[in-house]
């Protein structure tokens, strides 16, 4: 039996499915030993827990399947969170350099100043990501330690989450018999798995299109510059299909996965598919283009909403590497082509990197978040970085100064 404390276990609780991934470290990144999945069965809506019992049941089923597949016991997990409550903002901090040479303690102090911002009572900081440092007004890039000067400044990007959403997610995990080691924004986790350093430097937007939400994470000059979550995703296409074809949503989801296409121009004229038998109706052939006529407007709407957000926040002109799509809903034929048409930028489908596995299923976009969660947890372990602990006052960041700095630098890159 594998030693549980040597493993990294990620938990991706999504609107459509819940996935548990068991991995271990390798020189190249991680190797996935096994996965377990379960349908979320209405436990989440738009990324947030709305039914604790259903969510606990889904987590339990996914954990059980992962344990059977890997012959290991699972007790500790790193968890992803999404939902429209996720928000981002920039902040600045300035301190006097104590010994005229920037040390780790100076970096920790200036970041502490930058993260001290007024937030609504129901929100808290999930991630603190340094963007750039300045010494006496001069840019000093990502790592100012060792630089001489009198004044240290920094710009940081803060990712916030609703306290209630965090607590509900943790409660579900605890009721399923799990201890939560850390919580990460799912969009950042997916970015960790699929983006290259070159793309982050040139400027890139990652769209993590799930069932209930679409996460947006933008990078420029290697740093996070924007995050958001839109409450739309693949489930909206499924519901449109169910209404348009007059079939149950479960059948509409199957048809979407097997025959869906987001761009009608790609479908061969006259191509037919077999509709399922529903009630007393016999199966009947239906033009595949009819599916596309329903799916394409909804997919275009999602991309147009992202484009509008990008324009309003000045992102489009800084996306030298274009757009990367990931998440289960991006597997559908025509999604990248439609995105290129909407954004007028290069678009590619993102699949997990740094990955060795004999479990072929995890090589697809739908497991990008799970792989990214494992990678972030591994990097935090190596750096003794930021880990969220539960105490009487809620979720707190508890660690020594040098550990704190190491974790922040890891988030930066």
Secondary structure, 3 states (H helix, E strand, C coil): CCCHHHCEEEEEECCCEEEEEEEEEECCEEEEEEEEEEECCCCEECCEECCHHHHHHHHHHHHHHHHHHHCCCCCEEEEEECCCCCEEEEEEEEEECCCCECCHHHHHHHHHHHCCCCCCCCEEEEEEEEEEEEECCEECCCCCCCCECCEEEEEEEEEEEEHHHHHHHHHHHHHCCCEEEEEEEHHHHHHHHHCCHHHHHHCEEEEEECCCCEEEEEEECCEEEEEEEECCCHHHHHHHHHHHHCCCHHHHHHHHHHHCECCHHHCCCCCEEECCCECCECCCEEEHHHHHHHHHHHHHHHHHHHHHHHHHCCCHHHCCCCEEEECHHHHCECHHHHHHHHHCCCEEECCCCCEEECCHHHHCHHHHHHHHHHHHHHHHHHHCCCCEEEECCEEEECCCHHHHHHHHHHHHC
